[in-house]
Amino acid sequence: MMKTPSVNQKVKATHLKRQAYCYVRQSTMKQVVENTESTKRQYALRERAIALGWPIIQIITIDSDQGETAASIADREGFQKLMTEVSLGRVGLVMGLEVSRLARNSADWVRLLEICAITNTLILDEEGLYDPTNFNDRLLLNMKGTFSEVELHILKSRLRGGVLNKARRGEFRTRLPIGFVYNQDGKVTMDPDKQIQQTIYLLFDVFRRTGAAFATVKAFWKDDIKFPHRLYNGPNKGMLEWSKLTYGQTQSILKNPRYAGAYYYGQQRSRRNVDGSISFFKVPRDEWISLIRDAHPGYISWEEYEENLQRIKDNAIAYNNINRKTPPREGPCLLQGMAICGKCGQRMTIRYKYRKQGRIDPVYLCQRSRIEKGAENCQYIPGACVDKAISDILIETVTPLTLEVALEVQRELESRINEADKLRKQQVERAEYEANIARRRFMQVDPDNRLVADTLEAEWNEKLTQLSEAQENYEKQRVADTSKLEKEKQDKILDIAKDFPKIWKNPQTPFREKKRMVRLLIEDVTLIKGDKITAHVRFKGGANKTLKIPLPPKGWQHSLTDPAVVKQIDELLNNYTLKEVAAILNERGYKTGTGRTFDSKFVGSIRANYGLKTRYARLRNEGKLTVKEVADLLKVSTGTVINWKNKGLIKAYPFNDKNSCLYEHPGIESKHPMPKSEVIQVCPD
């Protein structure tokens, strides 16, 4: 039989050449201050090392982990240093008052044992000396490590169990939000400070009026109303401080059940990460440990609290996931909450541009990248043309024939739903039957025969669980199934379909109602902007349709003059000056691209912008001559030519609004149109 070596046999010269480390630790600073005897006992282990042969100069004490828990190696710099020194082969002996001082985690403890075994390092506690290379010692050390971890688990479970029991009764005291305090009896009451109460009441009133958390914050800032908050750390701990209301505060207050008079516990869970840090995450309400309504006075009712949560959820369009939609509102965007970006797959937001004369231009905007990463907007799509295309689809789709087919499909689906409902009900009945059988078998067994009774009890519990799941699934499916349409409702729907185009185009029909109509037929619309806008429409029944929508003209294109007017200007310039052309256009009732009347300056700019020939160029192309050319041809002065023009003796054509003219060619055999006595001769000096 293999014998365990004695203490003297375990300590060898190779161990004494290396250093001995004494590890000192207590879990909390309160223990460090109050349980001084434990600290003294841990430091006294150095005397044991001296007795085993280690010189005092080779004994190193690590006490930097005082106040740290041994549940994890994270945040324990002293233990990490010890592990490093052992792995480098510099340690001959590791001392700890007990295993729990070194580690309460089996993984950390086993890792230390493996490294000590590899480097031939001894371990000493208050009860003895151990050699990890020896199987018996290692087995004993592993058992001690397991017991240490179990001990910590039991302690935590007891403490946690007490907390949970008190929380389920609503008696466990937690930190109260601003506006609530504990009275002398430990009951939750409203803060006696009337200013605090009035400010919180005002917050709920403003949110009730504006319907948005951010609008509530803006209202407080606009009126310069400060909001209270209590300090929970620092030198002024417990003091009340007034500052500007923040968006985070508003969200926290609106989402806190305490303000509806409810006690809750277990809204968050904790998770330990790989690096030892702890992260917190929220869980659904049905997973909370405790939720007790009307546990204490509140600022609002529970119904209003639920409405506030739903309103916040509906408002979260810019930060939501793809499955979330917003309720129909008053704006003209038909696809509000239904438009999906065809590039990134996120749900698009809407924006309205307010123009002159009360015109509102809707825009579909994908700004997820800008919000989360500070990048450019993914897509920016004009909404008016998209909404017009959707309107045309609805008018085309909603007809008595299509609705009749839809109702027939509805009736077929209802038949299938009823059949499935029967099957699910049979599953519940079968599960109930099996649970009753298991119950009778358990009730008939001899209570003293615990082996059989325990087995039958477990089987009964399993059948009850299956019955509960079947009933829950049955109820959920019944709620989710589409309700059957009554005959009167079907007739009303067919009547509405006949007048649907008239109802849709009626300007008195609110946009909110139009959006509701859209949602009855369309699931969502995916938009992609290219040379044209591509819209993939997904209908409720599963059908799809792709539209190619031309891009609307850009802003500057809206002020362009009608091409027909430009054509008329081109024709009129053959016979009229700019001023005359403007007068003719105004007489005919034409307007500019911006809705104004024409003048000579505007006609001239149109001529220049469109590259039309000037009146002068047109006359020159027809062979008309300048005054100098006519004077040279007739061998008279220019003054004579102008005098003849004024008397109507020579035909002239004005080419601008200053009465500058070009003249008809007098002919090859040119002669004076007047007697020589009336010709103005230019005599030399």
ZIBELRA-V746443 format. One record per helix or strand of 3 or more residues. SS is the DSSP state (A for helix, B for strand). FROM is the first residue (numbers start at 1). LEN is the number of residues. If there is no record, write none. Layout:
SS,FROM,LEN + SS,FROM,LEN
//
This chain:
A,7,4 + A,13,4 + B,19,5 + A,29,6 + A,36,8 + A,45,8 + A,56,3 + B,59,4 + A,77,11 + B,91,5 + A,99,4 + A,106,14 + B,122,4 + B,128,4 + A,135,35 + B,180,3 + B,188,3 + A,194,17 + A,213,10 + B,226,5 + B,240,5 + A,247,9 + A,257,4 + B,263,3 + B,268,5 + B,278,5 + A,285,3 + B,290,3 + A,302,14 + B,339,3 + B,349,6 + A,356,3 + B,360,7 + A,368,6 + B,379,4 + A,383,15 + A,400,45 + A,450,31 + A,487,12 + A,500,6 + A,511,11 + B,522,8 + B,532,8 + B,544,7 + A,555,5 + A,563,10 + A,578,10 + A,600,10 + A,615,7 + A,627,8 + A,638,9 + B,652,3 + B,661,3 + A,676,3
//
